[in-house]
């Protein structure tokens, strides 16, 4: 009946191979809860600034090229969709007889994606609040009171917050870029997974160009999301470089926690492939 027959899924979920990774799932979802409930609402350090600082004097963009919600959805749902469709097509095409091994590999891909996104999100938000660098559009968010000294350092007590307190507070959370780190943590993970599944880095004859282009497309999408933040004047270039570095780091960590190295001969297999082979068929 294909990869997702109810009986096969239920049998796999009851297996020891699945239960062994339940602690990882629990930690990942706990981090996601912390991200949305606590980290996203924590108040950043109120760093001093100057009204003469041109780097924070850009206008506030009412319409963003990629909103925060869209960034999260793209960075999570696009990889999920591609991984599920690719895995189902590969299973049906190969006429594999070990459905549980295929489900196990799919589960680990989903787990790796969630681990990458969750750890990255929490670390990024903690750094944002600690570093507390004003965004390029901070002065527009601040709306300094008339008579505020221009050439001296002041703090947020001089701000009238014409756009609201929430937007003013968020204006102090520029470094690192959350859009950059989230997009790369999810989409770089997808690139690594595709490279492994398509054996792009396998030694020997060069791989077809379409495999290389297909694997690299998620990175291109992540780069657009990151660069759009400088076009909307939400982030400095250093912010997106640091955010991208963080996102890539956790994507590499999460992928290679569960799968073989992308340059190995068994790059398409989980690290515990010998365990999955013992699953009931």
N, C-alpha and C positions, 0 to 999 in steps of 0.2 A: 504493500500500500504506500510505499514511499518512506521518506525519512521520518515524517511526523505522525505516523499512525498512533492513535491513543494508547494502545496496548504496549507498543514499543517504548513510548515516552514514559509511561507509568513504570514499566519494568526497570528502565534505566534510572529513574529518580529514586527508586528503592534500592539501587545497587550501592555497594561499598565505595565504588569509584566516585560516585556523585557525592555521597555523604562525607567523604574525606575532605572535600573542598567547602563544606558548609561554613567553617570558621572564617574563611576568606570572604565569602559572600556576606556574612554577618558584619565583619569589620568594614567592608566597603559600603554597605548600606548605612551603618552607623556614621561613617564619615560624610556620606551624602546628607544625612539628617543634620549633622553638625554644621555643614556648609550652609544649608538653606535656613536653618533656625537660628544659629548663633553667629557664625563667621560673617555672613552677608550683612548682619545688622550691628556688628561691633563698631564702636566709635574710634576713628583713627587719632593718632597723636596730632595736636593742633600746632603745626609748624608755622613759624613766622614767614612773612613774605613782604614784598615791596610793590607798591603801585606802579613803580617805574620799570618793573621787570617785563620786558617785551615777550618773553617766552611763555607767559601765562596771560597774555592780553588778547588772545584770539576770541572770536565770537562764539556764542553757544549755539550749536547746531540743534534745532528743534527736531528735525528728521534725520535719523541715523541710517547709514547705508546697511548696517547689520546690527539689529538691536541685541540686547543681552539675551532675551528669550530665544530669538532666532539663532544666535550663536550656540546656545546650549542644545537646541533641537537639531541643528545641522551637525554638530560635533558628536552627537550621540545616536540619532536616528539614522543618519546616512550610513555610518559603519554597521549598525545593526541590520539594516535592510540589505546591504551588500553582502555581509557575512552569511545571513540566513539564506538568501537567494542563491548565492554561489555554492554554499554547502549542500543545499537541496539538489541543485542541478548536477553538481559533481557526483553525489551519491547515486542519483538516478542514471546518470550517463555511464558510470563505471559498473553499475549493477552489482554493487558491493553486497556481500552477504553478512557483514558484521555491522548491523545497524547501531548497536550499542557503542561501538568504537567511534562511529561517525557522530553520534549524539554527544559523546564525551568530548570529542574535538571541538564541536560547535559550542558546547557549554563552556569550555576553557577559553574560547575566543571571546564569548560574552563576558566571562568573569574578568579576563585581562583588560577588556575595554572599560568595565566598571571600575576596576582597581585603578587604572590609569587616570580616569576622569575624577574619581573621588579624592585620591591623595593629592593630585594636582590642584583641585579646587580649594581644598583646605590650606595647603601650603601657600598658594597664591594670595588668598585673602589675609592670612596672617602677615605676610610680607607687606601687603598693601597698607595695613594699619600700622605696622612698625615704621616703615619708610616714610609714609605720609607725604609724598611729594605732590604739590598742587598740579592739577591738570592744565593743559595749555589754555583752556577757557575759564580758568578759575576766577579771574577778576570780574567776568560777566556774571558768574554765579554769586560772587561776593556782593557786588553793588555797594562799594564803600561809601560811608557817610560823607557828606560835604565837609570839607575842611580837613580831611584825613591827610597827614603829611605824605608827600609823594616820594621823597628821597630817603625815607627812613623805614626801618623794619617795623611792621605792625602785626597784629594777630587777628583772629576771626571776630574779636569783639567790635571791630570797626565795620563789619559786614551787616547790610540790611537784608540780605538773602531775598532778592526780588523774585527768584524762581522757586523759593521754598527752602526750608531747613534741610530736607532730605537731599536735595540736589546740591546744596552748599557743602554738606558733609561728604557726599560722594566726590565732590571736587578735590578732596584732599587724599584721594586713593588712586593716584595715577600709576605708580610703579610697584610691581610690574603690571603689564596689561593683562587683564583677565580674559579678554577676547582672544588674545594671542595664545596664552597658555592653554585655555580650554580647547581652542580649535586644533592646536598642534597635538595636545595629549590624546584627543580622539581620532583625528584624521591621520596623524603619523602612525598611530597604532594600526589603523586600517591599511596604510601603505605597507607596513612591515608584514602584516598578515597576508596581503596579496602577494608580496615578494616571496614569502615562504610557500604559499600554496601554488604559485605559478613557477617556482624554482628559478626566479629571474637571475639569481647569483650563482646558480649551479656551475661548477667547473666544467670545462669542455667547450663545445660549440656555442657561439653567441646565441642568446635567446632572441626570438622574434621581436621586432620593434613594438608591436602592439602590446606585448606583455609589459614592456618597460613603461610605455605611455600610460597604460591602464593603472599600473601600480603607482605611478607618480602623480596621477590626477588629484588624489586627496590632499597631497602636500601643496599643490597649486591652489586648491580651494582654501586651505588654511592660510596660505600666504596672502590671498586676497582679503580674507577677513581681518587679518592682522594689520595690513597696510591701510585698510579702510578707516581704521581708528585714527591714523594721522590725518587723513583727508577730512574727517569729521572734527578734527582738533580735540579729540578726547584723550590722546596720548602723545607723548614725545617719542622720537624714534628709539631712544634707549629703552623705553618701556616695552615696546613690542619685541625688541631684540632679547631682552631679559625674559619676557613672558614666553616667547617662542622657545628659548633655551630650556626653561623649566618644563614646558609641555613636552618637548622632545625627550627630555631626560626620563620623565615618568612613563612615556609611551614605550621607550626602549626597555626600561626596567620591567614594566608589566608584561610586555610581550615575551621577553626572554625568561620571565619567571615561569611561564607555562609552556612555551614552545622552544624547539631546537633553534640554534643560531640560523639566521636567514641565509648564511653562506654554506651551511652543511648539506650533505647529500639527503638528509631526512628533514629538510627545513619545513615540510608540510605537516610533520607529525608533532604531537605533544611530547613534552619531556618524559612523561610517564606512559609512553606508548606501549611499553611492555606490560603495563598494568591493564590498559584498556583492552589489549588482546585477550586477556583472561576473562573479560566480561561474557556473560551468557549470550549466545548467538540466536 
